[in-house]
Amino acid sequence: MNVIVIGAGIMGTTFAALAKEMAPELDITILERTDSVGAGNSSAFNNAGTGHEANCELNYTPVDEEVISVDKALKIHAQFNVAKQYWAYLVRQGIINDPKTFINQTKHCTIVPSQAIDLLKLRHRDMSAHHFFEQMRYSEDFDEIKRWIPYTMEDRPRHEKMAATVVETGTDINFGALTSQIASHLVQDLGVTIEHGVHVKRAHRSPTGSWLVEAYRHGEPVQYKADVLFVGAGGGAFPLLKKSHLPFRSRYAGFPVGGRFLQAEISAEEAKRYTAKTYGKAKVGAPPMSVPHLDLRVVESKHYLLFGPFASFNPILEKGRGFFDYLRALRVHDIPSLLSVAMEHFPLVKYLLSESFKGSKSMFEELEQFAPGMSKKFDWKPIQAGQRVQIIKDGDLQMGTEIVVSEDKTYGTLLGASPGASVSPEVMLRCLEQLLPSIFSTEEAQKKRKEIFPEDDLETLIHNAERYRAIRDEVNGQLGIVPRDSDRPDPE
């Protein structure tokens, strides 16, 4: 079977690697627009590098009349645990020699001002009661919070009432480095072909039922044929879906959201003082991806601080592509959906437009509010992050991700953003189950699946504490994520 994958980011490379592990006989080719793998949203500074497992992101625990819902947090945490199982497998197999090349232990913290303390206390109470978050600690003590996250506290007045939570086993992930190592494994060990400089224009059915992929490779027209097509091209998935002539294409449209960060390179000694990702509370009307956070980043053995993001309404599909690409991706049936979102989510649109014109001075002022004194401690510079295209489905704006597969199981794509790269192995496993279910039918495939994913059933991880803890501790050890004795829950 001939499989074409469009996009050599973390999703496309993970899809191809898992498919070849389960069915080595597959003939897989990856087509990538840029000249390197992981150069889009997977690239290190096109994202915040947070290993999203709901430790510190308030938007994963919504509040309704002062009742905290933890269902979304539980699902995301379980998905991330499945993702870590795959990455630990890569380490065990020697495909990745040193996990620190892509993953580093980093505290995950949440900090809130006085008016949000009660809600954070409720969040901690309800989350820490579950075995996923039993290591989460809560404090309103100034000095204790300062020990956790000194850069957010040391120049803050002691009388300012704050509360914070911390999980010591959080992670910072360089998804670009991870993508690169998976891609090398694909080419060197699994026989997958990756073709660069291929700008796919459209994909459509041939009279024989296969998919014809029309593209330009380094400016020259080229055509590919596929029995099965998977599009993992970020925002670029939307125009290809629109041109596919599949019956459900009119249900989807894309809502692009850009972002910027403030970045500062710091020394290894300074990094030891602040090994954390500290999340705050989003502004009213802000999208979930705009929750402010101050992060330690480790990229190619160098250390950085990142603050942001500062959202923007940037009508492009991917970083490096132009406005006219977005216009050409629109269809007449998309216009009502876009107008509906603009009216229903007017505060969001207004917020994005105002953020788009925010200058460096305003960015530094927000940094000072979040972490007093920080703007003068380091040499900060604004950087442009990646581009996210959120889903508009049936006229409703959605902030998650969605796997879309044709009825005949020959076309699959992934739409949307958060939590994205953090849960890529789990999401790509589910995509394979829907798009290529036959590859799991053999005894060899089932054995390989169990070797890679000792437990990929989310409900088992959520409800079986003993099973979860055993797998968590094993994969964390293989990835170099080790809790301190003080972080372990008290024995019952």
C-alpha angles and dihedrals in degrees: 000000000000114000125187119198118194112208130034097216126115092288098048096044093046091049091051094045095050092045092053092046090056097038114020090180092070116111104221129183123181119207115204127187096207130058095252139038120260093017096132126058090332091066113111100252097034087078137028094251094229115155092227109218099140095258096127111005110106093195089070090063106050121194124226115182090336093308113125118220113208099175095100092046091052093051094048092047090051091048091051090050089056089049091053089052090060094046090049088052089055089053094047091051093051091242086122110033098190121026090203088073087077111006130048130176110252130168115251111215138175121202126187137176125245097277092059099042096100092053093048089050090052090047091053092046095052097039099044089052087070120075091237091067103026090120093058114115129199131206143170092182111116096213095047093050088047090056090053098045111010097172092061095047115029096085095034118108111258092227091062106106113228138160130201144179128208137197111190096200098063121126144225112211131196098209091182092059091044091051091049093053093047089049092052089052090050094053101036101037110018103040097239117153119223116194117195131203091036113142107192113212102181145339123213141163120272121218088260092057099252122120120257113206114202115199148147118242111199087336097311121111114249136170132210131192124215137181088201126022126198119187113201097158103128111228089355088073092075100065091043090053090049091054094044095084089222110153096239095052093098091062092069135066132163129243108196121214123182131193147197134202138199109238132194128178112223136185124262089249092053090047090057088061093056114034095158150101107217119195125195135186122294121240119255108276094016120131118247091254088063098066103132116244139168110216140187108222126194112199122169091339092306123114127226141172117223126193127185149359106229104191126217139183100240111167098215130108099222138004107272095029125101138241093255091061087060092048092050089052093059123095130196091253089058094063097076090049093051092047091047092052091046091055099038093044099034093139088055093049091047090049093050093049092049091048090051091065096043112126132210093268092059091044091055091047090056090049089053091051091051097041114011114222095013097110090065098041097069142024103260127190131181116247131187114243128203128290122255124198111200121206124258105193121182088343096308124114113232128189101200136070129270133197111219119193129177118243092250092049096238099110126049134167141171118227130188136025135248130098084012118138094027092067098030097125093052093045093047091048089056090046091054090049089057101036102035105019093154093069090070094054100089127083090235091055093050090050091050091047091054090048091053098036112028087183121011098157105110095201091055091051091047097048105028106069096179093051092047095049093049093052094040093053093046097049093040089055091051091049095046096251107138126172121222117241089251090059095059116099118251113263113258 
